[in-house]
Amino acid sequence: MCGIVGYVGPKEAVSFLLAGMEKLEYRGYDSAGIAMLEKGEIRIEKSVGRLSFLEKIINQNKEKLTGTIGIGHTRWATHGRPSTINSHPHTDCDGNFVVVHNGIIENYQSLKEMLIERGHIFKSETDTEVVAHLLEELYDGDFLTAVQKTLRKLEGSYALVFLSKYQPDTIICSKKDNPLIIGLGDGENFVASDIPAIISHTRKTYILGDNETAVVTKDNVKVLDYRGVPVKKKIFEVEWDAQAAEKGGYEHFMLKEIYEQPKAIRDTMSGRIAKDNSKIVLEELNFSVEDINDIERIVIVACGTAYHAGMVGKYLLEKFARMPVEVEIASEFRYKDPIVNEKTLAIIISQSGETIDTLAAMKEAKKLGAKTLAITNVVSSSIAREADKVIYTWAGPEIAVASTKAYTTQLIVVTLLAIYFAQIKNTLSKEEIKELCQGLKFLPEQINDVLEEISPIKTFSKQYGFNENIFFIGRALDYAVALEGSLKLKEISYVHAEAYAAGELKHGTLALVVKEVPVIALATQEDVYDKMISNIKEVKAREAVVIGVAFQDDQEIEKHVDHVIRIPRANKFLTHVLSVVPLQLLAYFVAVTRGCDVDKPRNLAKSVTVE
Ligand code: F6R
């Protein structure tokens, strides 16, 4: 994880660095630091805690930071606890080099032992510090050559940015399996882990590839491949609006992003459903009947919320296209000797496109011969670049750590994909396809309706938000939604929440359901509605407080539950897109009620680029 920024140009670097780091705080926020070249010396300021602590230190400094070249880092600890000493940037023994890093140096222990033997003195517990000492060890009069020699010794993943007082007008940076972009300005250039850090300065970027190294001065950016041969990079123009990455009047990014879902869904469906609702159009796939018939098995690989979207994908692909689908947690997939071959389609779901477990799982599937299809929200992300085919979710930048609009747009894409496969395989009738297409087009307005009815959800969050245990139950698609609802609650409000397939509860977990324990019961699946009512009765018999999530016109539900959250009636295969919205809101309001840091929950980060 971690966010990285760099600046070289005519202006004082500090303001860009701090503003850029603030935009990247979603990547990690347990400590922060910057390094600057000033009057031929390296000056470093760092602090444990949020970026605001570092800002305070910098503002209180008698001697202002005036350098016009600098680097910055906001950290999510991997090696070494969050502390000022462990925060980046790190230097060598003599303070001639300084480095910031996102990733993990896997062979740092052996490198550290070798360097200690050669007399280097280490100050921190981090893996990153070895990089600075290695640079010092390998420096022989040329900064770039020393960086290249250093990179050859490293195993693991990294985005690294270096400064040296031997070449005070130059930033050198490189990456492997972690993102790094260069923003191209006019007489100034920028380095960052992600676009929000630079978008208010430039839209022109180079996206560094793995094992590429960039030498960045204020007037020039030279990119070299792993052999040191210059690479001709294509400029990638960022198309989003800078406003899209700001809070826009909402108290938290998460709330803003929940409210952006109708637009995000509309954008994601745009051009992908025929005007007359007769078919799904996924030009980016262009699969023929033979291509589809050649697929014996689908494996969906993802983590966390994206995994829950994968569960919905499995349900719909099997139902609509009658294709066998497995859903795998990415961090497990790679190490389990997966049964994958040329007849497998691996669908990789990742909002960021940078999750290292997911990326590694995709590489493994590719190595075993699978065709790969990525569903991601970030254009030109590592996963998008590695995959054979990509379908983008057009959710726009998602800043809050808890995923909301990226998730619902993933739901839309897996639904479109399942219908698309079914239409090629002829496993859905024309009428069924038409009905689904129409239903999809209603969803943005229906979500708006859910978003207008938030007051009961606010009330429940105050009433039940201080309970330490909350259960979510559902069947079929409602089970996947229950899992997502419970994850949202756990991650941002720190309430212990469990999600169960409602019929499974009685096989053990029912023992935990006692008087006044809140149970959120999703009841939108008409095929199993009666069964769900029986499961609700089971928890009511243990005196649980039940909050049902049901359709507006469902008059049966209120006979069995204590409260109801209503959603508009929708096609039974599309309800998951609606029923998750009140659960997102519930998690949000519980977190606010409990005084939690909604957008930056403890111990988490937005982009998980470590295994
Ligand atoms: C939870 C959440 C995470 C991510 C997971 C995968 O709200 O956002 O569970 O879904 O870390 O991230 P991506 O989708 O970027 O691969």
Residues whose N, C-alpha, C, O or C-beta is under 5 A from the ligand:
A	BS01	F6R	C303 G304 T305 A306 I349 S350 Q351 S352 G353 T355 V401 A402 S403 K606 V608
